[in-house]
Amino acid sequence: MFFEGPEKKVELAMAPGRPSLRGRGHEYWKGVVARANAQVLSMISNESMDAYLLSESSLFVTDTWLTMITCGRTDLVAAVLRLVEDFGADALQYLIYERKNAHHQEYQPSNFFDDCRRLTDRMPAKSYRFGDGDDHHVFLFHLDKPYAPAQDDLTLEILMHGIDPQASKVFMSGPARKRSFIKEKSGVWSILPGFQVDDHLFEPMGYSLNAIRGAKYYTIHVTPQKLGSYVSFETNAVEGDADGTIKRVLDLFKPHSCDVILFQPRGAKQEIRCSYPIKRAVRQDLSCGYRVTFDHHFKSVEGAAPAVEITL
């Protein structure tokens, strides 16, 4: 059984004076999620944010901005086009659509270039690839419109391939794998302190977590299958010890390789460090006001590994 863990993501913000996104209600957002071929499994809220745990990843909605992440064979662009149809492109301050390279692109309903063609029919945009085309990389599409993000508007992503087998076992379902077991054994509940947590263990394997504190969030999605294992971590709680956050996440999952991505306002000076050796570094200023850093890291190994038997 293979599940495509690497994700597609959209983040957008409404222009001042527009109606509240949260005010559209839970049924509206269930409809948006359905447009992407996903379902809402559960939801938690606080005074600033609604966090929806999905059958394929997550949706975070505040009054003025949202982040939606989907994996598997979802069509996130269909959900984005629904939002653009409902709001109008002129109502958006910014929109960023990101797509990680897939393990099996041939099984996906579209590729990044198909997605761009659908989106550019509705808005002026620019697109980039971060990383080498024949290695791990991320595609990025953004609304080509001036925007000045707040100085504390930072987002950190850690996209991990080849997770440690012992870490994977925690996220396999079964009679012993209950919510309390995940909380006690995985360490994912305590990566950042003081967050309200909602999580789900999938059958026969896989795990998703949403955590919120005010307008801050972090989210984790684990695809623990032996062939093509993958974990993503994302947070907008980057203030303070970002390097410590990266270390805690990598210590939990011990991946063979990872992409560390940071979105920050142009002119900001946040630097992040990863203990893994670096293979590729990319830096790009975007016309929508953000500076993006992309670092592809790998784990040093000793000796030779056996070949992997493939079951057909």
VOBA-1610 file (N, C-alpha, C; in pm, whole numbers, padded with zeros to 5 digits, always signed):
BEGIN
Met+00083-00120+00000Met+00000+00000+00000Met+00086+00125+00000Phe+00064+00215-00094Phe+00143+00338-00099Phe+00052+00459-00086Phe+00095+00553-00002Phe+00023+00679+00013Phe+00121+00792-00010Glu+00083+00888-00092Glu+00170+01001-00126Glu+00169+01103-00014Gly+00277+01103+00066Gly+00285+01193+00179Gly+00318+01338+00144Pro+00413+01364+00053Pro+00448+01502+00019Pro+00325+01583-00022Glu+00321+01709+00026Glu+00196+01784+00024Glu+00192+01899-00075Lys+00071+01949-00090Lys+00042+02074-00157Lys-00009+02170-00050Lys+00020+02299-00065Lys-00018+02395+00039Lys-00058+02527-00024Val-00161+02590+00033Val-00196+02727-00004Val-00205+02811+00121Glu-00155+02933+00113Glu-00174+03032+00219Glu-00222+03161+00152Leu-00325+03222+00208Leu-00374+03348+00152Leu-00421+03439+00264Ala-00425+03569+00235Ala-00473+03668+00330Ala-00569+03763+00258Met-00672+03804+00330Met-00771+03894+00274Met-00728+04040+00290Ala-00769+04122+00195Ala-00742+04265+00202Ala-00821+04327+00317Pro-00774+04438+00373Pro-00845+04503+00484Pro-00989+04538+00448Gly-01077+04524+00545Gly-01216+04559+00525Gly-01303+04448+00471Arg-01244+04334+00439Arg-01322+04222+00386Arg-01386+04145+00500Pro-01498+04076+00476Pro-01563+03998+00581Pro-01472+03888+00637Ser-01499+03850+00761Ser-01418+03749+00830Ser-01425+03614+00760Leu-01311+03550+00745Leu-01308+03414+00691Leu-01375+03317+00788Arg-01347+03331+00916Arg-01410+03242+01016Arg-01562+03260+01016Gly-01605+03380+00986Gly-01747+03409+00986Gly-01826+03333+00882Arg-01759+03274+00786Arg-01831+03196+00684Arg-01886+03065+00740Gly-01836+03023+00856Gly-01895+02907+00923Gly-01833+02775+00884His-01854+02675+00971His-01791+02544+00952His-01841+02472+00828Glu-01969+02485+00796Glu-02021+02414+00679Glu-01957+02464+00550Tyr-01931+02595+00545Tyr-01864+02650+00427Tyr-01727+02585+00410Trp-01651+02575+00519Trp-01516+02521+00507Trp-01516+02372+00481Lys-01619+02303+00527Lys-01633+02162+00489Lys-01651+02150+00338Gly-01725+02242+00280Gly-01745+02241+00135Gly-01617+02270+00059Val-01536+02363+00110Val-01408+02394+00047Val-01316+02272+00053Val-01312+02206+00168Val-01228+02086+00183Val-01276+01976+00088Ala-01406+01960+00076Ala-01461+01858-00015Ala-01421+01885-00159Arg-01411+02013-00196Arg-01372+02048-00332Arg-01232+01994-00365Ala-01148+01980-00263Ala-01013+01925-00282Ala-01011+01773-00274Asn-01128+01711-00260Asn-01140+01565-00244Asn-01085+01518-00109Ala-01116+01593-00004Ala-01080+01556+00132Ala-01202+01577+00222Gln-01190+01536+00347Gln-01299+01548+00443Gln-01246+01606+00575Val-01334+01676+00647Val-01301+01723+00781Val-01326+01610+00880Leu-01225+01575+00959Leu-01237+01470+01060Leu-01273+01528+01197Ser-01216+01643+01232Ser-01241+01704+01362Ser-01196+01849+01355Met-01227+01925+01462Met-01194+02066+01463Met-01172+02114+01606Ile-01075+02200+01627Ile-01056+02269+01754Ile-01050+02419+01726Ser-01085+02499+01827Ser-01090+02644+01809Ser-01037+02713+01933Asn-00994+02836+01914Asn-00968+02926+02025Asn-01016+03066+01984Glu-00973+03168+02054Glu-01023+03302+02027Glu-00975+03357+01893Ser-00872+03295+01833Ser-00812+03350+01711Ser-00825+03262+01589Met-00847+03133+01607Met-00829+03040+01496Met-00919+02918+01508Asp-00963+02866+01393Asp-01025+02735+01381Asp-00926+02643+01310Ala-00900+02526+01367Ala-00806+02431+01309Ala-00880+02303+01275Tyr-00886+02272+01146Tyr-00957+02155+01097Tyr-00856+02045+01066Leu-00876+01928+01124Leu-00795+01811+01092Leu-00865+01737+00978Leu-00793+01713+00871Leu-00854+01659+00749Leu-00814+01513+00726Ser-00890+01448+00641Ser-00854+01312+00599Ser-00720+01314+00526Glu-00685+01426+00468Glu-00555+01447+00405Glu-00501+01582+00452Ser-00446+01584+00574Ser-00372+01698+00631Ser-00460+01800+00704Ser-00446+01933+00677Ser-00496+02033+00773Ser-00545+02160+00704Leu-00632+02232+00778Leu-00678+02365+00739Leu-00683+02452+00864Phe-00620+02569+00858Phe-00622+02667+00966Phe-00686+02794+00914Val-00788+02843+00984Val-00863+02960+00939Val-00868+03064+01051Thr-00825+03186+01022Thr-00843+03300+01111Thr-00940+03397+01044Asp-00962+03512+01104Asp-01051+03610+01042Asp-00993+03664+00912Thr-00861+03674+00903Thr-00800+03744+00790Thr-00713+03657+00700Trp-00670+03538+00745Trp-00584+03455+00662Trp-00612+03307+00689Leu-00568+03224+00596Leu-00584+03078+00611Leu-00463+03008+00552Thr-00441+02888+00603Thr-00342+02795+00549Thr-00410+02660+00532Met-00401+02602+00413Met-00458+02470+00386Met-00351+02382+00325Ile-00337+02261+00382Ile-00235+02165+00340Ile-00306+02034+00307Thr-00276+01976+00192Thr-00336+01846+00157Thr-00229+01755+00098Cys-00250+01623+00117Cys-00157+01524+00066Cys-00235+01420-00015Gly-00178+01302-00033Gly-00247+01199-00110Gly-00270+01241-00253Arg-00388+01208-00307Arg-00422+01241-00446Arg-00521+01358-00452Thr-00511+01449-00358Thr-00604+01561-00351Thr-00579+01661-00463Asp-00682+01740-00491Asp-00674+01848-00590Asp-00692+01980-00516Leu-00585+02029-00454Leu-00595+02150-00375Leu-00630+02270-00460Val-00585+02273-00585Val-00615+02387-00671Val-00765+02404-00690Ala-00840+02295-00694Ala-00986+02307-00706Ala-01044+02384-00588Ala-00989+02361-00467Ala-01034+02435-00350Ala-00992+02582-00360Val-00870+02606-00408Val-00823+02745-00424Val-00912+02820-00522Leu-00946+02756-00633Leu-01031+02823-00732Leu-01170+02850-00676Arg-01220+02763-00589Arg-01347+02790-00522Arg-01336+02917-00438Leu-01226+02932-00365Leu-01206+03051-00282Leu-01195+03177-00368Val-01120+03169-00477Val-01106+03284-00566Val-01240+03321-00628Glu-01317+03220-00663Glu-01451+03244-00718Glu-01541+03314-00617Asp-01533+03272-00490Asp-01619+03329-00387Asp-01573+03468-00342Phe-01441+03488-00332Phe-01389+03613-00278Phe-01356+03715-00388Gly-01308+03665-00502Gly-01254+03752-00607Gly-01104+03771-00584Ala-01026+03764-00691Ala-00880+03777-00677Ala-00841+03913-00621Asp-00921+04016-00649Asp-00888+04150-00600Asp-00907+04163-00449Ala-00974+04065-00386Ala-00994+04068-00241Ala-00875+04011-00165Leu-00777+03957-00237Leu-00664+03891-00174Leu-00546+03986-00160Gln-00487+03990-00040Gln-00362+04063-00022Gln-00246+03982-00079Tyr-00245+03853-00049Tyr-00144+03767-00107Tyr-00199+03625-00116Leu-00141+03546-00205Leu-00171+03404-00217Leu-00043+03333-00256Ile-00008+03230-00182Ile+00109+03147-00211Ile+00065+03002-00220Tyr+00099+02937-00330Tyr+00068+02795-00350Tyr+00201+02722-00364Glu+00217+02618-00283Glu+00344+02545-00276Glu+00319+02397-00299Arg+00413+02332-00367Arg+00396+02189-00394Arg+00531+02119-00384Lys+00539+02019-00298Lys+00660+01938-00282Lys+00666+01836-00395Asn+00788+01801-00437Asn+00800+01695-00537Asn+00744+01564-00483Ala+00671+01492-00566Ala+00604+01368-00526Ala+00695+01247-00547His+00668+01142-00470His+00736+01015-00495His+00690+00956-00627His+00556+00955-00650His+00498+00897-00771His+00407+01000-00836Gln+00469+01092-00910Gln+00394+01198-00976Gln+00293+01142-01075Glu+00323+01023-01130Glu+00235+00966-01233Glu+00098+00928-01177Tyr+00085+00916-01045Tyr-00044+00883-00985Tyr-00122+01006-00940Gln-00064+01123-00954Gln-00131+01246-00912Gln-00229+01295-01018Pro-00339+01360-00977Pro-00436+01409-01074Pro-00385+01527-01156Ser-00277+01592-01111Ser-00218+01703-01186Ser-00073+01718-01144Asn+00002+01799-01219Asn+00136+01836-01178Asn+00140+01987-01153Phe+00254+02038-01108Phe+00263+02179-01074Phe+00234+02268-01194Phe+00277+02227-01311Phe+00259+02310-01429Phe+00111+02315-01470Asp+00041+02203-01456Asp-00104+02205-01475Asp-00170+02301-01375Asp-00127+02292-01249Asp-00183+02377-01145Asp-00163+02524-01178Cys-00042+02559-01222Cys-00013+02699-01255Cys-00101+02751-01368Arg-00122+02668-01468Arg-00207+02712-01580Arg-00348+02741-01531Arg-00401+02659-01442Arg-00536+02682-01390Arg-00542+02809-01305Leu-00436+02834-01227Leu-00436+02949-01138Leu-00409+03080-01212Thr-00319+03078-01310Thr-00286+03201-01381Thr-00399+03248-01471Asp-00496+03164-01496Asp-00617+03210-01566Asp-00696+03309-01481Arg-00671+03307-01348Arg-00749+03389-01256Arg-00670+03502-01190Met-00538+03502-01203Met-00458+03603-01133Met-00320+03615-01194Pro-00258+03734-01187Pro-00118+03748-01229Pro-00029+03681-01126Ala+00076+03615-01171Ala+00154+03535-01077Ala+00296+03515-01126Lys+00380+03468-01034Lys+00515+03423-01065Lys+00533+03285-01004Ser+00622+03207-01063Ser+00645+03071-01015Ser+00795+03043-01008Tyr+00833+02956-00914Tyr+00973+02921-00893Tyr+00986+02773-00857Arg+01107+02721-00878Arg+01145+02592-00822Arg+01260+02615-00727Phe+01248+02564-00605Phe+01355+02570-00507Phe+01417+02432-00496Gly+01544+02422-00529Gly+01611+02293-00528Gly+01629+02240-00670Asp+01705+02132-00681Asp+01736+02074-00811Asp+01620+01989-00862Gly+01595+01997-00991Gly+01482+01924-01050Gly+01495+01774-01040Asp+01619+01723-01034Asp+01640+01578-01024Asp+01671+01534-00881Asp+01637+01619-00784Asp+01657+01588-00642Asp+01537+01644-00566His+01544+01645-00435His+01434+01702-00358His+01418+01850-00391His+01294+01893-00412His+01268+02032-00444His+01125+02068-00409Val+01098+02197-00409Val+00966+02253-00383Val+00933+02353-00493Phe+00812+02342-00547Phe+00762+02442-00642Phe+00681+02547-00566Leu+00688+02671-00612Leu+00615+02779-00547Leu+00554+02873-00650Phe+00426+02900-00634Phe+00348+02993-00718Phe+00296+03101-00624His+00303+03229-00666His+00247+03332-00580His+00181+03443-00661Leu+00079+03500-00604Leu+00013+03617-00660Leu+00115+03730-00673Asp+00129+03784-00794Asp+00228+03889-00819Asp+00167+04024-00785Lys+00170+04055-00655Lys+00106+04176-00604Lys+00186+04226-00484Pro+00217+04355-00477Pro+00295+04405-00363Pro+00223+04382-00231Tyr+00300+04341-00133Tyr+00245+04316+00001Tyr+00357+04335+00101Ala+00324+04389+00219Ala+00423+04411+00324Ala+00383+04329+00446Pro+00436+04207+00461Pro+00402+04124+00578Pro+00454+04185+00707Ala+00387+04154+00816Ala+00432+04198+00948Ala+00569+04137+00976Gln+00649+04204+01057Gln+00785+04159+01084Gln+00790+04026+01158Asp+00681+03990+01226Asp+00679+03861+01296Asp+00607+03753+01215Asp+00584+03778+01086Asp+00513+03683+01000Asp+00616+03588+00938Leu+00650+03484+01013Leu+00747+03384+00968Leu+00682+03245+00972Thr+00717+03162+00878Thr+00669+03024+00874Thr+00786+02931+00847Leu+00797+02827+00929Leu+00903+02728+00918Leu+00844+02595+00874Glu+00905+02532+00775Glu+00866+02399+00731Glu+00987+02307+00739Ile+00964+02184+00788Ile+01067+02080+00788Ile+01005+01959+00720Leu+01053+01926+00600Leu+00995+01820+00518Leu+01094+01705+00514Met+01057+01591+00573Met+01152+01484+00603Met+01122+01356+00526His+01227+01298+00468His+01217+01172+00394His+01297+01064+00465Gly+01247+00940+00458Gly+01319+00826+00511Gly+01332+00831+00662Ile+01218+00826+00731Ile+01222+00840+00876Ile+01269+00710+00942Asp+01322+00723+01061Asp+01378+00610+01135Asp+01270+00503+01159Pro+01303+00375+01135Pro+01202+00268+01154Pro+01142+00265+01294Gln+01220+00293+01396Gln+01166+00292+01532Gln+01066+00405+01553Ala+01094+00521+01492Ala+00998+00632+01499Ala+00871+00597+01422Ser+00885+00527+01311Ser+00768+00489+01230Ser+00672+00399+01306Lys+00727+00307+01385Lys+00643+00208+01453Lys+00539+00273+01544Val+00573+00387+01602Val+00479+00454+01693Val+00351+00493+01621Phe+00361+00517+01490Phe+00247+00570+01415Phe+00176+00463+01332Met+00199+00337+01364Met+00123+00227+01305Met+00002+00200+01394Ser-00114+00184+01334Ser-00234+00162+01415Ser-00236+00020+01468Gly-00323-00006+01563Gly-00334-00136+01628Gly-00392-00120+01766Pro-00420-00228+01836Pro-00487-00219+01966Pro-00410-00141+02071Ala-00276-00138+02061Ala-00197-00065+02160Ala-00176+00080+02124Arg-00214+00116+02001Arg-00185+00251+01953Arg-00306+00340+01978Lys-00315+00393+02097Lys-00422+00484+02133Lys-00365+00624+02146Arg-00455+00721+02163Arg-00414+00861+02170Arg-00314+00882+02284Ser-00338+00819+02397Ser-00247+00836+02510Ser-00109+00778+02480Phe-00105+00668+02402Phe+00021+00606+02364Phe+00102+00701+02277Ile+00036+00762+02177Ile+00104+00856+02090Ile+00158+00973+02172Lys+00075+01024+02262Lys+00115+01139+02344Lys+00238+01107+02427Glu+00241+00988+02484Glu+00350+00952+02575Glu+00476+00908+02501Lys+00461+00840+02387Lys+00576+00775+02323Lys+00636+00853+02206Ser+00558+00937+02140Ser+00607+00997+02017Ser+00685+01126+02039Gly+00647+01203+02140Gly+00710+01333+02163Gly+00654+01447+02082Val+00558+01420+01993Val+00509+01526+01904Val+00421+01627+01977Trp+00361+01588+02090Trp+00276+01679+02165Trp+00355+01789+02235Ser+00484+01770+02254Ser+00562+01862+02336Ser+00672+01933+02257Ile+00661+01935+02124Ile+00762+02006+02045Ile+00763+02154+02080Leu+00644+02212+02092Leu+00629+02351+02137Leu+00533+02352+02255Pro+00560+02429+02360Pro+00479+02423+02482Pro+00352+02507+02474Gly+00251+02464+02552Gly+00132+02545+02573Gly+00030+02543+02462Phe+00033+02443+02375Phe-00058+02437+02262Phe-00173+02339+02290Gln-00291+02374+02240Gln-00406+02283+02239Gln-00390+02188+02121Val-00408+02059+02143Val-00375+01959+02042Val-00498+01880+01999Asp-00506+01853+01869Asp-00604+01763+01810Asp-00526+01669+01719Asp-00549+01537+01729Asp-00472+01445+01646Asp-00557+01327+01602His-00504+01250+01506His-00576+01135+01452His-00475+01031+01404Leu-00495+00906+01445Leu-00415+00793+01398Leu-00496+00718+01293Phe-00442+00707+01173Phe-00515+00647+01062Phe-00496+00496+01059Glu-00588+00428+00993Glu-00584+00284+00974Glu-00543+00254+00829Pro-00442+00170+00801Pro-00363+00093+00898Pro-00240+00168+00951Met-00214+00287+00898Met-00097+00363+00944Met-00115+00508+00904Gly-00036+00593+00966Gly-00040+00735+00935Gly-00093+00815+01052Tyr-00052+00940+01060Tyr-00085+01022+01176Tyr-00085+01169+01137Ser-00182+01245+01193Ser-00187+01389+01173Ser-00211+01457+01306Leu-00151+01574+01324Leu-00168+01653+01446Leu-00181+01799+01410Asn-00279+01866+01470Asn-00291+02012+01469Asn-00273+02062+01612Ala-00201+02171+01629Ala-00183+02231+01761Ala-00193+02382+01747Ile-00271+02447+01834Ile-00292+02591+01824Ile-00274+02658+01960Arg-00228+02783+01954Arg-00214+02868+02072Arg-00230+03012+02023Gly-00349+03072+02048Gly-00378+03201+01988Gly-00378+03188+01837Ala-00307+03278+01769Ala-00298+03271+01623Ala-00175+03193+01576Lys-00109+03121+01667Lys+00006+03038+01633Lys-00039+02892+01619Tyr+00027+02821+01530Tyr-00006+02679+01509Tyr+00122+02601+01482Tyr+00114+02472+01507Tyr+00207+02380+01442Tyr+00130+02256+01402Thr+00178+02191+01298Thr+00109+02074+01245Thr+00212+01972+01198Ile+00178+01845+01217Ile+00266+01734+01180Ile+00184+01630+01104His+00240+01577+00997His+00175+01471+00920His+00278+01362+00892Val+00246+01240+00933Val+00339+01128+00927Val+00286+01021+00832Thr+00366+00986+00733Thr+00337+00873+00644Thr+00447+00770+00670Pro+00420+00670+00756Pro+00529+00584+00806Pro+00556+00458+00724Gln+00497+00448+00605Gln+00517+00328+00524Gln+00666+00304+00498Lys+00704+00178+00482Lys+00845+00143+00468Lys+00905+00205+00343Leu+00834+00199+00231Leu+00882+00256+00106Leu+00821+00395+00088Gly+00906+00496+00093Gly+00856+00633+00075Gly+00806+00697+00202Ser+00865+00664+00318Ser+00820+00726+00443Ser+00849+00876+00440Tyr+00761+00952+00504Tyr+00767+01098+00493Tyr+00699+01161+00614Val+00755+01272+00662Val+00694+01351+00768Val+00707+01498+00733Ser+00601+01574+00755Ser+00610+01719+00743Ser+00577+01784+00876Phe+00651+01888+00907Phe+00627+01972+01024Phe+00622+02116+00976Glu+00522+02191+01026Glu+00512+02332+00990Glu+00463+02412+01109Thr+00516+02533+01125Thr+00470+02621+01231Thr+00491+02767+01193Asn+00404+02853+01245Asn+00427+02997+01236Asn+00474+03053+01370Ala+00505+02966+01465Ala+00560+03005+01595Ala+00712+02995+01586Val+00771+03088+01514Val+00914+03081+01483Val+00996+03170+01574Glu+00929+03255+01651Glu+01003+03346+01737Glu+01083+03266+01840Gly+01197+03321+01881Gly+01275+03253+01984Gly+01366+03146+01926Asp+01358+03025+01979Asp+01454+02920+01953Asp+01414+02835+01833Ala+01423+02892+01713Ala+01389+02816+01593Ala+01484+02699+01572Asp+01613+02721+01599Asp+01710+02613+01583Asp+01679+02497+01678Gly+01634+02531+01799Gly+01595+02427+01894Gly+01475+02349+01845Thr+01379+02417+01780Thr+01262+02349+01723Thr+01306+02250+01617Ile+01394+02294+01528Ile+01444+02205+01422Ile+01512+02083+01484Lys+01594+02104+01584Lys+01665+01993+01648Lys+01568+01894+01712Arg+01466+01946+01782Arg+01369+01857+01847Arg+01295+01772+01745Val+01256+01833+01634Val+01183+01759+01531Val+01272+01652+01469Leu+01394+01687+01433Leu+01484+01589+01371Leu+01523+01479+01468Asp+01536+01511+01596Asp+01568+01408+01695Asp+01454+01308+01710Leu+01330+01351+01689Leu+01216+01261+01699Leu+01209+01163+01583Phe+01234+01213+01461Phe+01209+01132+01342Phe+01335+01080+01275Lys+01449+01139+01302Lys+01579+01094+01250Lys+01571+01060+01100Pro+01529+01153+01017Pro+01514+01122+00874Pro+01648+01107+00803His+01644+01042+00686His+01764+01032+00604His+01797+01166+00540Ser+01694+01245+00509Ser+01715+01376+00449Ser+01599+01466+00484Cys+01619+01596+00468Cys+01510+01689+00497Cys+01530+01820+00421Asp+01420+01885+00392Asp+01420+02021+00338Asp+01373+02113+00449Val+01451+02216+00478Val+01414+02315+00579Val+01386+02446+00506Ile+01263+02495+00520Ile+01217+02612+00444Ile+01169+02717+00541Leu+01210+02841+00518Leu+01167+02952+00602Leu+01113+03064+00516Phe+00988+03104+00545Phe+00929+03224+00487Phe+00942+03335+00590Gln+00995+03451+00548Gln+01003+03566+00638Gln+00991+03693+00554Pro+00956+03806+00619Pro+00947+03931+00544Pro+01083+03968+00483Arg+01081+04023+00362Arg+01205+04070+00303Arg+01270+04172+00395Gly+01398+04158+00417Gly+01468+04248+00506Gly+01484+04193+00647Ala+01406+04089+00682Ala+01421+04026+00813Ala+01553+03951+00819Lys+01602+03929+00937Lys+01737+03873+00954Lys+01738+03737+01022Gln+01624+03668+01026Gln+01620+03538+01093Gln+01707+03437+01020Glu+01796+03374+01092Glu+01879+03267+01038Glu+01843+03138+01110Ile+01842+03028+01038Ile+01813+02898+01098Ile+01927+02802+01066Arg+01947+02708+01158Arg+02058+02613+01142Arg+02007+02472+01166Cys+02060+02380+01088Cys+02028+02238+01099Cys+02158+02162+01118Ser+02156+02061+01204Ser+02278+01986+01233Ser+02319+01894+01119Tyr+02228+01862+01029Tyr+02262+01775+00916Tyr+02350+01852+00815Pro+02440+01783+00746Pro+02515+01849+00638Pro+02420+01902+00531Ile+02459+02011+00467Ile+02374+02072+00366Ile+02421+02034+00226Lys+02326+02004+00139Lys+02357+01967+00002Lys+02323+02078-00096Arg+02215+02152-00068Arg+02171+02257-00162Arg+02105+02369-00084Ala+02140+02493-00116Ala+02081+02610-00053Ala+02029+02705-00160Val+01907+02756-00140Val+01845+02850-00235Val+01788+02967-00155Arg+01806+03089-00206Arg+01750+03209-00144Arg+01678+03289-00252Gln+01557+03337-00221Gln+01482+03411-00321Gln+01391+03514-00255Asp+01399+03639-00300Asp+01303+03742-00261Asp+01185+03736-00357Leu+01064+03742-00302Leu+00942+03738-00382Leu+00881+03877-00391Ser+00813+03904-00502Ser+00749+04035-00520Ser+00631+04054-00426Cys+00584+03945-00361Cys+00474+03956-00264Cys+00525+03985-00123Gly+00653+04023-00109Gly+00701+04074+00019Gly+00777+03976+00106Tyr+00787+03851+00066Tyr+00856+03750+00148Tyr+00993+03715+00091Arg+01080+03672+00179Arg+01207+03611+00140Arg+01199+03464+00179Val+01233+03376+00088Val+01223+03231+00111Val+01363+03172+00110Thr+01394+03096+00213Thr+01518+03019+00217Thr+01483+02871+00212Phe+01555+02799+00128Phe+01535+02655+00111Phe+01670+02588+00127Asp+01681+02496+00222Asp+01804+02420+00244Asp+01771+02272+00241His+01839+02198+00154His+01823+02052+00149His+01940+01989+00222His+01908+01909+00326His+02008+01846+00411His+02001+01694+00398Phe+02110+01628+00429Phe+02113+01482+00428Phe+02185+01434+00554Lys+02154+01312+00593Lys+02215+01252+00711Lys+02337+01170+00670Ser+02448+01196+00734Ser+02569+01120+00704Ser+02551+00974+00745Val+02599+00883+00662Val+02588+00740+00692Val+02725+00675+00679Glu+02741+00563+00746Glu+02865+00485+00738Glu+02832+00346+00683Gly+02917+00298+00595Gly+02898+00164+00542Gly+02790+00158+00435Ala+02762+00036+00391Ala+02665+00014+00284Ala+02538-00048+00340Ala+02425-00014+00277Ala+02295-00068+00316Ala+02253-00175+00215Pro+02166-00269+00255Pro+02117-00369+00160Pro+02016-00306+00063Ala+01997-00371-00049Ala+01894-00327-00143Ala+01757-00347-00081Val+01661-00270-00128Val+01524-00280-00079Val+01443-00367-00173Glu+01388-00474-00120Glu+01303-00562-00201Glu+01168-00495-00226Ile+01125-00500-00351Ile+00999-00437-00390Ile+00895-00545-00416Thr+00784-00536-00346Thr+00675-00631-00362Thr+00573-00575-00461Leu+00545-00651-00566Leu+00451-00606-00670Leu+00314-00667-00649
//
